[in-house]
Amino acid sequence: MHKLRKSVEELFPAASDGKLLMGTLIDVRDGRPIVVYPGNEKKGIVASTLYHIPVDSSELSIGSAVLIAMIEGAPVLLGVVG
C-alpha cells in the first residue's frame, strides 16, 4: 500500500519533540515573521519560513494564529491557521 501522508517525524527528522506548536504572529520585519509560542510567550523571536513573506503581504496579519515546528530548537513557521 502506498503511504500518502508522512508523519511530522518523517518530514522534520530533527524536530526537538515531534510536536507542532500553535503560535501568534506579532510582527513582520523585512519579510521575516516574529512569533511567540508556548514556552516563549514574552519575547518575540524570528521564525524561519518555508517561503518568503512579502513586506506588504496581505496573507499575514499581526495577531494571526500560526503553525510552528521546532527544528533543532528553532521555530519554523509552517503556515497561517484559519
C-alpha positions as a Markdown table, in Angstrom:
| # | Residue | x | y | z |
|---|---|---|---|---|
| 1 | Met | 0.0 | 0.0 | 0.0 |
| 2 | His | 1.3 | 3.4 | -0.9 |
| 3 | Lys | 1.7 | 5.8 | 2.0 |
| 4 | Leu | 0.1 | 9.1 | 1.1 |
| 5 | Arg | 0.9 | 11.1 | 4.2 |
| 6 | Lys | 4.1 | 11.4 | 6.2 |
| 7 | Ser | 4.4 | 11.9 | 9.9 |
| 8 | Val | 5.9 | 15.1 | 11.5 |
| 9 | Glu | 8.9 | 13.0 | 12.4 |
| 10 | Glu | 9.4 | 11.9 | 8.8 |
| 11 | Leu | 9.0 | 15.5 | 7.4 |
| 12 | Phe | 11.1 | 17.1 | 10.2 |
| 13 | Pro | 13.5 | 14.4 | 11.5 |
| 14 | Ala | 15.4 | 16.9 | 13.7 |
| 15 | Ala | 12.2 | 18.2 | 15.4 |
| 16 | Ser | 13.0 | 18.5 | 19.0 |
| 17 | Asp | 9.9 | 16.8 | 20.3 |
| 18 | Gly | 8.0 | 15.7 | 17.3 |
| 19 | Lys | 5.1 | 18.1 | 18.1 |
| 20 | Leu | 3.8 | 21.1 | 16.3 |
| 21 | Leu | 3.0 | 24.3 | 18.2 |
| 22 | Met | 0.4 | 27.0 | 17.8 |
| 23 | Gly | 1.8 | 30.4 | 18.0 |
| 24 | Thr | 0.9 | 34.0 | 17.2 |
| 25 | Leu | 2.4 | 36.4 | 14.7 |
| 26 | Ile | 3.3 | 39.6 | 16.4 |
| 27 | Asp | 5.3 | 41.4 | 13.7 |
| 28 | Val | 6.9 | 41.0 | 10.2 |
| 29 | Arg | 10.2 | 42.7 | 9.8 |
| 30 | Asp | 11.9 | 42.8 | 6.3 |
| 31 | Gly | 9.7 | 39.8 | 5.3 |
| 32 | Arg | 10.7 | 37.8 | 8.4 |
| 33 | Pro | 7.9 | 36.8 | 10.8 |
| 34 | Ile | 8.3 | 37.5 | 14.5 |
| 35 | Val | 6.3 | 34.9 | 16.6 |
| 36 | Val | 5.5 | 34.0 | 20.2 |
| 37 | Tyr | 4.6 | 30.4 | 21.2 |
| 38 | Pro | 4.2 | 28.3 | 24.3 |
| 39 | Gly | 7.4 | 28.5 | 26.2 |
| 40 | Asn | 8.3 | 31.8 | 24.6 |
| 41 | Glu | 5.3 | 34.0 | 25.3 |
| 42 | Lys | 7.0 | 37.2 | 26.4 |
| 43 | Lys | 9.7 | 37.9 | 23.8 |
| 44 | Gly | 9.1 | 37.6 | 20.0 |
| 45 | Ile | 11.6 | 35.5 | 18.0 |
| 46 | Val | 12.3 | 35.5 | 14.3 |
| 47 | Ala | 11.0 | 32.3 | 12.8 |
| 48 | Ser | 12.3 | 30.7 | 9.7 |
| 49 | Thr | 9.9 | 30.1 | 6.9 |
| 50 | Leu | 9.3 | 27.7 | 4.0 |
| 51 | Tyr | 8.6 | 30.7 | 1.7 |
| 52 | His | 9.4 | 34.4 | 1.5 |
| 53 | Ile | 6.8 | 36.7 | 3.0 |
| 54 | Pro | 6.5 | 39.9 | 1.1 |
| 55 | Val | 6.7 | 43.0 | 3.3 |
| 56 | Asp | 3.3 | 44.1 | 2.1 |
| 57 | Ser | 1.8 | 40.7 | 2.5 |
| 58 | Ser | -2.0 | 40.7 | 3.0 |
| 59 | Glu | -2.0 | 36.9 | 3.8 |
| 60 | Leu | -0.4 | 37.6 | 7.2 |
| 61 | Ser | -2.0 | 39.9 | 9.8 |
| 62 | Ile | -0.5 | 40.8 | 13.1 |
| 63 | Gly | -2.2 | 38.6 | 15.7 |
| 64 | Ser | -2.7 | 35.7 | 13.2 |
| 65 | Ala | -2.6 | 32.2 | 14.6 |
| 66 | Val | 0.4 | 30.3 | 13.1 |
| 67 | Leu | 1.5 | 26.7 | 13.0 |
| 68 | Ile | 5.2 | 26.3 | 14.1 |
| 69 | Ala | 7.5 | 23.3 | 14.1 |
| 70 | Met | 10.5 | 23.4 | 16.4 |
| 71 | Ile | 13.6 | 22.2 | 14.5 |
| 72 | Glu | 16.8 | 21.9 | 16.4 |
| 73 | Gly | 15.4 | 24.3 | 19.0 |
| 74 | Ala | 14.5 | 27.0 | 16.4 |
| 75 | Pro | 10.9 | 27.9 | 15.3 |
| 76 | Val | 9.9 | 27.3 | 11.7 |
| 77 | Leu | 6.7 | 28.9 | 10.5 |
| 78 | Leu | 4.7 | 26.4 | 8.5 |
| 79 | Gly | 1.7 | 28.5 | 7.8 |
| 80 | Val | -1.3 | 30.6 | 9.0 |
| 81 | Val | -4.1 | 28.8 | 10.7 |
| 82 | Gly | -7.6 | 29.7 | 9.8 |
